[in-house]
């Protein structure tokens, strides 16, 4: 399986979603950006790609947020 990673990050002061160094957004909140990224990753998973979402924290490190096939869809909260 090919691995697809969506990154939720602050880019130029706005919440964005990055995939392969291409950005979508901006989104009004981190939560909205996460929702968009999880929806996109879920679609990738449904066609057989290993997909996950990572979110950049205030320390600039990325944390796991959601993985297709491991976490519920739609995510709670």
C-alpha positions as CSV (number, residue, x, y, z in Angstrom):
1,X,0.0,0.0,0.0
2,X,1.1,3.5,-0.7
3,X,1.3,5.8,2.3
4,X,-0.5,9.1,2.1
5,X,0.1,11.7,4.9
6,X,-1.9,14.8,5.4
7,X,-0.2,17.4,7.6
8,X,-2.3,20.1,9.4
9,X,-0.1,23.0,10.1
10,X,0.1,26.8,10.6
11,X,1.5,28.2,7.3
12,X,2.1,31.9,7.1
13,X,-0.1,32.4,10.2
14,X,-3.1,30.4,8.9
15,X,-4.3,26.8,9.3
16,X,-3.6,24.8,6.3
17,X,-3.5,21.2,5.1
18,X,-0.5,20.0,3.3
19,X,-0.1,17.0,1.0
20,X,3.1,16.5,-1.0
21,X,4.1,20.1,-0.2
22,X,0.9,21.4,-1.7
23,X,-1.3,23.4,0.6
24,X,-5.1,23.7,0.8
25,X,-6.9,26.3,2.9
26,X,-6.8,28.5,4.8
27,X,-9.2,27.2,7.3
28,X,-10.7,29.2,10.1
29,X,-9.7,26.8,12.9
30,X,-7.4,23.9,13.6
31,X,-10.5,21.7,14.1
32,X,-11.8,22.6,10.6
33,X,-8.4,21.9,9.0
34,X,-8.3,18.5,10.9
35,X,-11.8,17.6,9.7
36,X,-10.9,18.4,6.1
37,X,-7.7,16.4,6.3
38,X,-9.4,13.4,7.9
39,X,-12.2,13.4,5.3
40,X,-9.5,13.5,2.5
41,X,-7.5,10.7,4.2
42,X,-10.7,8.6,4.6
43,X,-11.3,8.9,0.9
44,X,-7.7,7.8,0.2
45,X,-8.2,4.8,2.5
46,X,-11.4,3.7,0.8
47,X,-9.4,3.3,-2.5
48,X,-6.7,1.2,-0.9
49,X,-4.1,3.7,0.2
50,X,-2.7,3.7,3.7
51,X,-3.6,7.2,4.9
52,X,-3.1,9.2,8.0
53,X,-3.3,12.7,9.4
54,X,-0.6,14.4,11.5
55,X,-1.0,17.8,13.3
56,X,1.8,20.2,14.1
57,X,1.9,21.3,17.7
58,X,3.2,24.5,19.2
59,X,6.6,22.8,19.6
60,X,6.7,22.3,15.8
61,X,6.6,18.5,16.2
62,X,3.9,16.5,14.5
63,X,1.6,14.2,16.4
64,X,-0.6,11.5,15.1
65,X,-4.3,12.5,14.8
66,X,-6.0,9.9,12.7
67,X,-5.2,6.8,10.6
68,X,-7.5,5.0,8.2
69,X,-8.5,1.6,9.4
70,X,-7.4,2.3,13.0
71,X,-9.4,5.2,14.1
72,X,-13.2,5.7,13.9
73,X,-14.7,7.7,11.1
74,X,-16.0,10.2,11.5
75,X,-13.8,10.9,14.5
76,X,-15.6,11.9,17.7
77,X,-15.4,15.5,18.8
